[in-house]
Amino acid sequence: MVPPRYGFDIETDTRAGGLDPQLAGIVAVAVSSEGDDRVFEGPEASLLRAVDEYLATLQPGIIVTWNGSGFDLPFIVRRAAMHGLRTGLRLCDDRSARLRDPMPGLVHPQLAGWHEHRHLDGYRLYRADVGRTLGLSCALKAIAKTVGLPAITVDASRLHLLSAEEVAAYVSSDARLARQLVDRRLPAALRALDRLPEPERQDPLDECHPLVAH
């Protein structure tokens, strides 16, 4: 039986560039499940706490991101640490790969788990086969267009000029697309689930942690 999938996406403060967690905060988070898209906005510390608490209430399943291993999840970890928040999100370097365009201080993609949920990065899934075989861009909107899924498109570098309603629609659209695209690859996609080391078996050289990404 396939566990429930929860599409996940964040938007960051483009007034500060949006890509460096030392400078830009998180302004919106969306969690998309079958029949329900939930958007979190507001002061960053409250937003992150609410997301963490909400994920803890959901039936254990799969958090589906698009480049979440290289951006969304390590960004959340760093912003949470700046607020002194402890969450159920755990990251671990995937030392088998290096990021092509890393955020400051990040070298490797991150394997992740959040409370009882496992993580699947749809971008890495599609890039590993479809992108290489067909020579396609594996950007979220490009893949969505290829398979005929509707997407909301905005100038992501000018997100701060949008209304709260427009930001909510955009972030929920991206979370939903990530989930829908991975759902199209089930059950084979389950082989791409992140595998974190078991705590009792964890090699002391492995960098797995609830608060600090690097």
Secondary structure, DSSP 8 states (H G I E B T S, - for coil): ----EEEEEEEE-GGGTSS-TTT--EEEEEEEETTEEEEEESSHHHHHHHHHHHHHHS-S-EEEESSIIIIIHHHHHHHHHHTT---SEEEEE-TT---SS--TT--S-EEEEETTEEEEEHHHHHIIIIIHHHT----HHHHHHHHT-------GGGGGGS-HHHHHHHHHHHHHHHHHHHHTTTTGGGGG------GGG--TTS-EESS---
